Amino acid sequence: MYKLYWSRRTGAFAVETALTLCGAPFEREQVDHKAGAQREAAYLAINPVGQVPALALPGGQVMTESAAMLLHILDAYPDSGFWPSDTAERAMAYRWLVFASAQLYETDLRYSYPDRYTTAPDGAEGVRQAAHAQVDRLWSILAEALTPGPFFFEQGLTLLDPYLAMVAAWHYDLPRLCAAEPRVHALLEAVTSHPEVGPVWRRYDMPMPAPAA
Ligand SMILES: N[C@@H](CCC(=O)N[C@@H](CS)C(=O)NCC(=O)O)C(=O)O
């Protein structure tokens, strides 16, 4: 049995979605990250970086890094059908999953915690503004690849889609992102209305996109 250390509105959403879709048995332990529980000694012993999620494997080893957790779950459940089977399509799935994790998620962190990215006493606002500009640039790059949509691959939902929708939902101005990038809006609508993913989205209290006009 897996154990997922989770908190609402965090990357644990994508991991719980992956476990659910692949049919992996798991239990949850809540880490109240708004109250700072991720910085307490008990949790730092699980993830020394002090971030959520963390995933304890059935054998007891602990994983950090949400994208790595998705790849592990796909490895453990190779017949899930939630990843492309074609090698070239898989290459694209790896590319955009790592792009979402290393670029989009990381840029979200810069505007969510700007004071961590500067030592200048009045530097946080500049970090935040630069991160806003960067995330908009990254989304326009990703939207180009998201065609025809609404899901990334024509086969339908893969584990890439909830991950992309999750980082999109954390945009500093979600209505603006949806208006600027209609393909990202369509992806959000498809993910949040998916019969298995939508309930997890709501349980994690993830921001909802406005319905399309
Ligand atoms: N690269 C990590 C990022 C995890 C992360 O930054 N989690 C956020 C919540 S979405 C967090 O724990 N923030 C609390 C903090 O940094 O104090 C991953 O993909 O798992």
The ligand as a MOL file (V3000), in Angstrom:
LIG
                    3D

  0  0  0     0  0            999 V3000
M  V30 BEGIN CTAB
M  V30 COUNTS 20 19 0 0 0
M  V30 BEGIN ATOM
M  V30 1 N 9.4650 20.0200 -7.1000 0
M  V30 2 C 8.5310 19.6800 -6.0790 0
M  V30 3 C 7.7930 20.9500 -5.6260 0
M  V30 4 C 6.8830 20.6870 -4.4460 0
M  V30 5 C 6.3470 21.9970 -3.8440 0
M  V30 6 O 6.9110 23.0700 -4.0340 0
M  V30 7 N 5.2560 21.9000 -3.0760 0
M  V30 8 C 4.6490 23.0680 -2.4930 0
M  V30 9 C 3.1360 22.9210 -2.5150 0
M  V30 10 S 2.4850 22.8060 -4.1510 0
M  V30 11 C 5.0550 23.1680 -1.0470 0
M  V30 12 O 5.2330 22.1790 -0.3870 0
M  V30 13 N 5.1640 24.4000 -0.5600 0
M  V30 14 C 5.4020 24.6640 0.8250 0
M  V30 15 C 6.7470 25.2800 1.0750 0
M  V30 16 O 7.5870 25.2990 0.1620 0
M  V30 17 O 6.9330 25.7540 2.1860 0
M  V30 18 C 7.5550 18.6150 -6.5790 0
M  V30 19 O 7.2860 18.6010 -7.7920 0
M  V30 20 O 7.0720 17.7850 -5.7880 0
M  V30 END ATOM
M  V30 BEGIN BOND
M  V30 1 1 1 2
M  V30 2 1 2 3
M  V30 3 1 2 18
M  V30 4 1 3 4
M  V30 5 1 4 5
M  V30 6 2 5 6
M  V30 7 1 5 7
M  V30 8 1 7 8
M  V30 9 1 8 9
M  V30 10 1 8 11
M  V30 11 1 9 10
M  V30 12 2 11 12
M  V30 13 1 11 13
M  V30 14 1 13 14
M  V30 15 1 14 15
M  V30 16 2 15 16
M  V30 17 1 15 17
M  V30 18 2 18 19
M  V30 19 1 18 20
M  V30 END BOND
M  V30 END CTAB
M  END
